[in-house]
Amino acid sequence: MDTITPTSLQQRDKAVNWHPYTQMKSADNIIPIVSGKGLYLYDNEGKKYMDVVSSWWVTLHGHSHPYIAQRLFEQLNTLEQVIFAGFTHEPATQLSENLLKLLPDNQKKVFYSDNGSTAVEVALKMCIQYAHNQGKEKTKILAFKNAYHGDTFGAMSVSGKSYWTKPFESRLFEVVFIDTPTPENLQNLQSQIEAIADEVACFIYEPLVQGAAGMLMYNAEDLNTLMKYCRKQKILMIQDEVFTGFGRTGELFAANYLTEQPDIMCFSKGLTGGTMPMGITTSSKAIYDAFWSDDKHKTLFHGHSFTANPLACTGALASMELLLKKETLMNIKRISQQHSAFVKVLTEHPKVENARQIGTILAFDFKTGQGTSYFNEIGKKLYNEFLQREIIMRPLGNVLYLVPPYCISTEELDTVYHNILEVLDLFKD
Ligand SMILES: *Cc1c(COP(=O)(O)O)cnc(C)c1O
């Protein structure tokens, strides 16, 4: 036992915690947060920060929302957990009913898991076994270059190769990566797909926005064309709405921008309003039917200890109730309009490239004449500049973005914009 009693929370943290996506050796400013309320997070010195990245894109209605808290408290005193094999409960069933009503009408079944990565794992297993259950082995999977679908092995396999996945590359399964669609390359993409279509188990994609790659955006129309083509080639489609779901794109789901329907969809992040971890994989009847059999070997042998945890389901029910309120939908619209006006301002700025926006997601590239290693340095510099201004913005390389919770006010958003322009001006030549 250590005889020296650590004093601050920061020191105690350093002694025992290993943080995500963090080089612990150079992690010098980990901030102790003691509470959250609405847009704000409060540190142990009483400083308050605007959380305009929704705590890694999960918070929808602000921190410690009283309605979600109340519902969770009631559920906690009623039923906190039950095995979901052989048992069911009201929160899960109600949530499945409510969610399916909002999705493309071919989505018929809901499979629960714990996070975005597991929602993707389940989706991939459904597609691979879909073929297997029909006596076929399909060895290839299609995905987009620069994709991000999570950090477990299957999810890493279908994510774009980067230094994040480098140490594991030899253990990842075979995936064919294609460019995101543009009017110019669609013909070429179709030829690429046609050549391997028979061997492809599924195509997985982030619809309209590639989040972790740096908020890269592409057109609904082009995705529609690509989806139509995959349908024609009988390639199953997994639409990963882990990030885009629950209003981020200005519509409830990215699916609302599309006329084509995927076979499978993945959800997490905003699903519970950011209060509880949970993942959902939904499927069409055709997928479900491929597992419906007297032959036990055709079962989907997948499950997590906390599958459909009643608390997480209740958090999701409460959050979705708030999301569908007129006031919230108006807020989403208001933020989208305000962003759209600010994009025009950003476009004029000499340090900004590719200012872009869809709904409540706004992003731009910080212009540097330098190579990629400089990008990381500049990311850290910008992050610290904003922290000093009590704004939490976590750049992805040289990409700065806003993904605010829907409770942010017009004035608060204006304050953030104002600070962005001030910080950009610091770097003006
Ligand atoms: C974040 C993310 C995931 C992974 O979710 P986790 O809950 O972090 O495992 C998967 N897909 C997309 C599109 C994401 O943005």
The ligand as an ORCA input file, in Angstrom:
! r2SCAN-3c Opt
* xyz 0 1
  C     -18.991      6.144    -31.730
  C     -19.383      5.307    -32.873
  C     -19.399      3.905    -32.784
  C     -18.917      3.173    -31.552
  O     -19.702      3.418    -30.456
  P     -19.131      3.137    -28.974
  O     -20.314      3.280    -28.094
  O     -18.084      4.170    -28.741
  O     -18.580      1.764    -28.979
  C     -19.868      3.189    -33.861
  N     -20.269      3.805    -34.978
  C     -20.259      5.149    -35.112
  C     -20.756      5.768    -36.372
  C     -19.801      5.948    -34.073
  O     -19.757      7.282    -34.207
*
